[in-house]
Amino acid sequence: MRPFPKPISIYLLEGSNSFATAYYFNYLLFLLRDRHGFGDAQNLALGAVHGLLFMASAWCGGRLGQRLGYVMAVRLGFAGMAASLLLGWMVPGLVVQMIVFAGWTITMCFTWPNLEALASAGQTSGQLARRVGIYNVVWAGTAALGYFMGGWLVTVLGSASLYWLPLGIHTIQAVATLKWSGNPTAPVPTPDLVGQREDTRVVRPAYFQKLAWMANPLSYMAINTLLVMVPGISTRLGMATAEIGALMSIWYFTRTGAFAVLWLWRGWHYRFSWFGWGYVLLVTSFACLMVSGSVPVLIAAQFAFGWATALLYYSSLFYSMDGSETHGVHGGIHEALVGIGIGGGPAISVAATWLSGNPSAPAWAVTSLLGVGGAMLLHWRWRGRTA
């Protein structure tokens, strides 16, 4: 009987997947700018389509893993991404590139919910906190490396490496999963955190899950609006691809460090004060990143942005998995909500730009939406205290 994968194998799959996807997605935007004349509006529209596909596919991917087994789902995802990138490498035309991007996005969403489920299955609450902590540090750290090194890799290896390098990684991943079984051990009841107190009141995990499930999509609205605007920012600042990649990777590395802190120190679990202040940092730092043309301000704002996005993502994933026995389904919900943010931010931004004709519209439109979201979180908080 084939074994269930060991934790180190799961983390290797996760880390290599994060590096490959960060490299392809982020630097494809630069390739489309240079080869096909994409500007901010076109990249925002592409980001909106990416998020829509991500949302639907992640939801289905989580359920597919719950039905067929987590390993089978990630194997299909790796194979699908490899096949998509092979086509993109062979046929450079814009129409084909859009088809490739769609196929890559859909099959990528078979991987993330089920990698999360593989890392979480069969754990007590205390073990789960450790697993989720390591999981977050691994994917965030390798994504940071992918972004930081990506500009240099494109310069040295050429634009074709956007296809053949991730293609090679995904092929190795798919082959590696052939020796594993997708059937985890039975989940262990996880009562550890139920009954913890915040301000002397018994905590209700479902309440915090609801808060996190709303805040994390808003966080990803900010993240993906920023990411798809980076090629335009590099043009305005007169920076080469490798230079802007190094500059705008600061928040990636900050997020990785924040994940490590949140993993090792668990005092933030089920505490609204940490959650709320993290959201305030998200809004203010995003506004600074979008409107400032000053490199020192961009650097400083990224430290706050990295911390805020780490806390909100960690909250969503941890509260999704804690106390859950259907990790594939809950991982799919978590990733589908991420997809709402991935597509929602760029969609709102491109609509605001089209309606106003103002190139700074994305900054104000998304910042305003984040403010509305913050007001709703406070409303839910008030209702939670008085219920």
N, C-alpha and C positions, 0 to 999 in steps of 0.2 A: 504493500500500500504506500502510495506517495505521501511524503510528509507535508504538514502545514508549514509554510515558510517561517523561518526564525526571524526575530526582530531585526537583526543586522541586515538580512536580505531585503526586508521591507524598506528599511531606511536607504539602502543602496538603490533600490528601484525608484523610491520617491525622490532622492537627491538628483539622480541622473535625469529623471523626468523633468524636474524643476529647472535644471540647467538648460536642457534642450528646448523646452517650451519658452523659457524667458529669452533665449537667444533668437529663436525663429520669430516669435511674435513681435518683439520690440524692434528688431532691426529690419524686419520686413517693411515696417513703416518708413524707414529711411530709404530702402530700395524702391518702394513705390513712389516716394518723393523724387528720387533721382532719375529713375527709369521711365516713370509714367506721369510725372508732373503732379502728383498728389500734393494738395495743400492741407491746411488745418481742417477745412470743411469736409474734404474727401476722407481724411483719416478719421474724423469724428463719425462720419456715416459708416465707415468700415467697422469702427469700434462698436457702434450701435447694433449692427447686424451680428457681430461676434457675440455680444452679450445676449441677444435674443436666442441665438442657436445654443449658447452655453446653458442658458436657463432651462430650456426644454430638454436638452440632451443630458444634463446632469441629473435631472429628476428621473429620467428614464434609466440612466446608467446605474443609479443607486438601486433601483428596483430590479434591474437585470442581474446585478451582483447578488441580490438577496435570493433570486430564483435559481440562477445557474452556478453560483459560487463566486466569491470575490476574485479568486485567481483567474478563472475563465474570463471574467469581465475585463480585468486589466490586460490579459493576453490579447483579447480582441481589440482593445483600445490601442495597444502598442502596435499591433499589426496594421490597424487602420491608419494610424498616423504615419507609419513608415510608407505605406502604399501611397498616401496622399502626397507626401514629400517627394517620392520618386517621380510621380507625374509632374509636380511643379518643377523639379530639376530638369526634366526632359523637354518640357514645353513652356517657354517663357512668356507667351502671350498673356495679355491682361485678363481676358475672359477666363482662360484656363487657371490663372493664378487665383482668381476669385472662387472658382469651383474647388480648387485645392485647399484654399483657406477654409472654406465651409466644411469640407470633408475632414480636415485636420481638427477643426474645432469640435465637431460632433464626436469623433472617435476619442479625442482627448478627454471628453467628459465621461467616458467609460472608465478612465483610470483614476481620477482624483477621489470620487466618493468611495471607491472600493479599496484604494490604498489606505484611506482613512479608516475604513472598516477593518482591514487586515491588521492595522496597528492597534485597534481598540478591542477586537473581539476577545471575549473570555476573560476580561480583566475586572478586578475589584475597583472601587472608586479610587483608592490610593494608587494602585498600579496604573489605572487609566490616566491619572494626573501626570505620572512620570512619562508614560508612553506619548501622550499628547504633547507634553513639553519637548521631548526629544524630536518628535515628528515636526513640530513647528520650527525648531531651530534648524533642522536639516533642510527642509524645503526653502526656508527663507534665506539661509546662508548660500545655498547653491544657486538660487535665483539672483542673489546679489552678485555672485561671481559671474553668472551669465550676462548680467547687464554691464557690470564693470569691465569685463574682458571682451564683450561683444563687439564694440567698435574697433578694438585692436585686431580681433580675429577677422572681421570683415576686411580690414585694410590689408592684413598680411596674407590671408588665405583666399581672398576674393569673395564676391557676392554669392558664388555658387555654393560656398560653405554653409550658407543659410539652409541649404537643402541636404547636402550629403553628410554634414556632421550630425545633425539631429536624426537623419535617416539611419545612420550607423548605430547611434545610441538606442533608438527604438527597436531596431532589429535584434540587437543583443538582449535587450530587455524581454522581448517576446520569446526568444529562445530560452532565456533563463527560467521563465515561468513553467516550462514544459515538465520540469521535474517535481512540481509542487501540486498538492491537492488544494481545492478551494473550500474544503469543509472545516471550519474552525471548531474548536472545542466549545461545549455549551457555555453560554455567558454565565458569569457568576453574579449573584445579586449584589447590588452596589448601594448599601445603605449608609456609607460612611459620612456623606455630606448632608443627608437629610436630617434635619433637626439642629444643624448649626444655627447660630444666632447672629443677627445683625440688629444692633440697637435694642437688644433684649427681646426681639420678636423672632418666632420660629420662621426660618427661611422656607419659601416655596420654590423649589427648583424650576417649575414650569413658568413661574412669573419672570425669573431672570432669563430663561430661555426665550421668552417672548420679547423681552427688551433687546437681547442680543440679536435675535433674528431680524429685528427691524434696523438696528444700528449698523450691522455689518454690511448690508447692501448699500446703505448711505455712504459708508466708508469706501466701498468699491466704486461708487459713483465718482468720488473725489480721485481715487487712485487712477482709474482708467481714463478719466478726463485729462488728468495730468500726463499720463503716459502717451496718449495719442497726440498731445500738443508738443511733446518734446522735440520732434523734428522741426516744427515751426520756431520753437524757442531757440534751437541751435542756429537757425538761419538769422534770427534777429540779433543774437549775440555774436554772430560771426565765428562760431566754433565748429571745428571739424567733428565728424561722427565719433571718433575715439575720445575727443576732449569732452564732449557733452555727455557721453556714456559714463566717463569717470566722474564728472561733476554730479550728475543726477543719480548716481548709485549710492550717494551718502545715505539717503533715507532707507534704502534697501538694507544696508549694513546696520543702521540704527535699529531697524525692525528686528533683525536677527538678534542683536544684543538684548533688546527688550523681551523677545521671546525667551531667552535664557533666564533673565531675571524673573519673569512671570512663572517660568517652570520651577525654578529653585525656591522661590518665595510664594507661598500659596495664600498669604493673608488677603489677597484681593478677591478670592473666591466669594461670590454671593455678597459683595459689598457695593452698594450703589455709588458711593462717593468716588471710588476709583473709576468706575464705569463712566460716571457723569463728567468728571474732569477730563477723562480721556476724550470724550466726545467734544468738549469745548476746545481742546487742543487741536482736534481734527479740523474743525471749522476755521479757526484762526490761521493755522499753518497753511491750509489749502489756499485761502485767500491770498496770503503773502506769496506763495509759490506762483500763483497764476498771474499776479499783477506786477510783481517786482522785476525790474531789469538789472538789479544789482546782484552781483555774484556773492558778496558776503551775506546779503539777506537770504538768497537762495540756499546757501549753506546752512545758516542758522535755522531757517524754517524747516529744513529737512530733518533735523534732529527731533523736533516736536512732531512732525508728520509721521516719522518712523515709529515713535513711541505710541502715538494714538492709534495708528492702523494695526499695530501688533496687539494692543489691548482689546480692541473691538473684534478682531478676527479670532483671537484666542478665546474670548468670551463666547462667541458664537459656536465654535467647534467644541469646546469643553462642555458647555451647557447642552449642546445637541447630543453628545455621547453619554454624559453622566446619567446613570439610571436607565439608559436605553438598552433594549435587547435586540432591536432591529438596526444594527449599526449601518448596514448598507442603505436602508431607507433613510435613516436620519442623516447619514453622510450625503445622500442625494439631495435632501431638503436643504442642508447647509450650503452645498455647492450651487443649487438652483437659486438660492437667495443671493449668493455671490454673483451669479449670472445676471440677476435683475440689476444689480449695481453696475456690473461691467458694461451692460448695454444702456442702462438708464442715464448715466452721466453723459456719455457722448451723444445720445439721442436728444436729450434736453438742450445740450450745448449747440448742436447743429441747428435745431429748431430756433433757438434764441438768436443765433447768428443770422439765419435766413430772414427772420421777422424784423430784426432791428438793423441789419446791415453793419453792425458794430463788431469789430474783431475781438473786443474785450468782453462780448456778451457771455461766452462760456463761463468766465470767472464769476460773474455776478449771478447768472442763472443758477449754477450749481451751488454757490454759496448760499443763495436765498433758500433753495430747497433744503440744504443741510440745516438751516435755521428753523425751517418749518418742522423738520424731523426732530430737532432738539426739543421744540415745544411739545410735540406729541409724546416724546419720551418722558418729559416732566409731568405731563398729564397722566400717563400710565403709572408713573411713580406715585403721584398723589392718590390715584385710585387704589393702587396696591396697598398704601398705608392705611387707607380708610375702609378697605373692604372687610 
